[in-house]
Amino acid sequence: MAIHAARTRRLLTVPALSELTRRSGVVTALLMAVLQVGLVCTLWRAVYATTEVSAGLDVRQAVTYVVLALLVQRIRWGSRLHSRESLWALVRDGRIIYWFLRPLGPRRHYLLKSLGEILYWGTWSLAGYGIALAAGLISPPPDARVAALAAVSLLLGQVIAHQLMLGIDLLCFWTTANTNALRVYSFSSDLLSGAFVPLWFFPGWFLTLNQWLPFQGTINVPVSIYVGRIPAAEALVQLGIQTLWCCLLYAMTSFLWRHAIRRVDVQGG
Amino acid sequence: MSEISVRAFRRRLQIVRRITGLNLRARLEYRTEFLLAILNGVLWQASVLLFMTVLVTRFSGLAGWSSSEVLFITGFRLLAHALYVCFFLNVTYVPVMIREGRVDAFLARPLPLLTQVLLNSFNVNALGDLCVAATLFGVAASTVPLDWTAPRVCLLVISVAGAVLLEAAIQLLISSAAFRQSETFTLSTWIDELMATFGNYPTVIFPLVLRALFLSVLPIAFIAYLPASVILGEQHRSSMTSILGYAAPAIGLCAFLGARLIWYRSARAYQGNGG
């Protein structure tokens, strides 16, 4: 049990340690985040210069939304980086075979790696949230209840995002090359989750269609609860929908893992 | 031009054509991946377009610029970006090529290093990029009240070429750090996203500090806003905007030549991948 816990702890720290070995990467990530937040705040304030309210959001809510959306998107930043340890790179090199030879199962290994990335990038996002709040760039949540609902929604959103990413990654067991599938997924999820622009600005048919997809649960729902665009009364319904998606996606990824394991195809020599 | 250099140029062109053909055939081996790459290009450009459409339909213009004028800037930038992706995107993959040892192989061949990097693979997503960009620019150009005279068309072509070279120069400078064992892919991806997000607007909407940034260290303003201002006509021109707008193509060319020089100097310092 103690060995198991120690192994889990070590694996959780691997993504953070990998990033921290490149100091230039850390500095770059920090500068990128600061500049990006500053730019989006400026852009949206300029956009709202002659408008008070649009799509149910005033300038304060809109700026808070886009900054929070950026910070939440950054939690999954690790999965977007061109990494030698990504599933598709492992399949391509043939190193995927080691995942099936280790005492730790491939599914658990993937989960711990993903958790490690979320912990590392999530820490940065949390720090960014604190700084943005202290600097007055974004508004605090109206009360503790809304804060708690937004936090739970964010957690469920991260579970959904993890399952979706896992589903796309597992495609490489069938397609071998899935770089463009990953990119298509990244753009689609950014668009449909509200990372590009608050979903509330889109036409009604788009919002209706998006209701049937899991993406808005990753960013739009938690951030909209936080800024008050989704009232607290409606938030519980949204949390229920997010939970349902978590279960459905878990079933889907379990099915894919079982079948992926049967068709491990080592490409490398 | 001497006969030998004409022959050498033709030979070089033939090699480029053959390598490009080979790369395209290699990409076509993975049919689904090929189609997804085109879709990737379409989605990337369409996401920028969608963002702009939402802004101009929900909000009434930006800093005195009408919706059709803002769309013109966007169309111009997307067109320049699509051409950049077609010819120069491979520069951002230099860190990957170094890691895989391909640069070491390139250095042993009798073709210039930058040429081999640019010819390393065929960027299929450029096809999707170009489709969306050309469509959008066509629509945007038809909605603005402009007479497309021969001088204006020439100015457009030269400005687009300058924008392509400037974007290539920025990425060349970033990728030159890869020869000194730095990981630059994240930074070049982020700069690309930054240009896609903020390069489509009139720079005047940003505060002075950011305007200075976009006119100097990160010259996004020279890629679309300034050339578009000059093309669109009098109402958005100050004397400074006119000067900078007309100078943008030359700035793009000089930036590219300078960045290329720095890139090759960094390549000379490359010490190999080891192993």
Contacts between the chains, C-beta under 8 A, distances in Angstrom:
chain1	res1	chain2	res2	distance
A	22	B	183	6.1
A	24	B	182	5.9
A	24	B	183	7.6
A	25	B	183	6.0
A	25	B	186	6.9
A	28	B	186	6.7
A	28	B	187	5.4
A	29	B	186	7.5
A	32	B	187	7.5
A	32	B	190	5.0
A	35	B	194	7.7
A	36	B	190	7.9
A	36	B	194	7.4
A	38	B	210	7.8
A	39	B	194	7.4
A	39	B	197	7.4
A	39	B	198	5.8
A	39	B	206	8.0
A	39	B	210	6.9
A	40	B	197	7.9
A	42	B	206	5.6
A	42	B	207	6.1
A	42	B	210	6.1
A	43	B	197	7.9
A	43	B	198	6.8
A	43	B	201	7.2
A	43	B	205	7.5
A	43	B	206	7.6
A	46	B	62	6.7
A	46	B	63	7.1
A	46	B	201	8.0
A	46	B	205	4.0
A	46	B	206	7.0
A	47	B	55	6.1
A	47	B	59	5.2
A	47	B	62	6.9
A	48	B	59	7.4
A	49	B	63	7.7
A	50	B	59	7.4
A	50	B	60	6.1
A	51	B	58	7.8
A	51	B	59	5.6
A	51	B	60	7.4
A	54	B	58	5.1
A	54	B	59	6.7
A	55	B	58	6.6
A	81	B	185	7.8
A	81	B	186	6.1
A	82	B	96	6.7
A	82	B	185	5.1
A	82	B	186	7.8
A	84	B	99	7.6
A	175	B	30	8.0
A	175	B	32	6.5
A	175	B	33	7.1
A	176	B	30	7.6
A	177	B	30	5.3
A	177	B	33	4.8
A	178	B	33	7.7
A	179	B	33	7.4
A	180	B	33	5.6
A	180	B	36	3.8
A	180	B	37	4.6
A	180	B	39	7.5
A	180	B	40	4.9
A	180	B	125	7.4
A	181	B	33	7.8
A	181	B	36	5.6
A	183	B	36	8.0
A	183	B	40	4.7
A	183	B	44	7.9
A	183	B	125	7.9
A	184	B	36	5.7
A	184	B	39	5.7
A	184	B	40	5.4
A	184	B	43	6.1
A	187	B	40	7.3
A	187	B	43	4.5
A	187	B	44	6.2
A	187	B	47	5.6
A	188	B	43	6.9
A	190	B	47	7.1
A	191	B	43	8.0
A	191	B	47	5.6
A	191	B	50	6.9
A	196	B	47	6.0
A	196	B	50	7.3
A	196	B	51	5.5
A	197	B	50	7.7
A	197	B	51	5.3
A	197	B	54	5.3
A	197	B	55	7.7
A	201	B	54	4.7
A	201	B	58	5.3
A	202	B	54	6.7
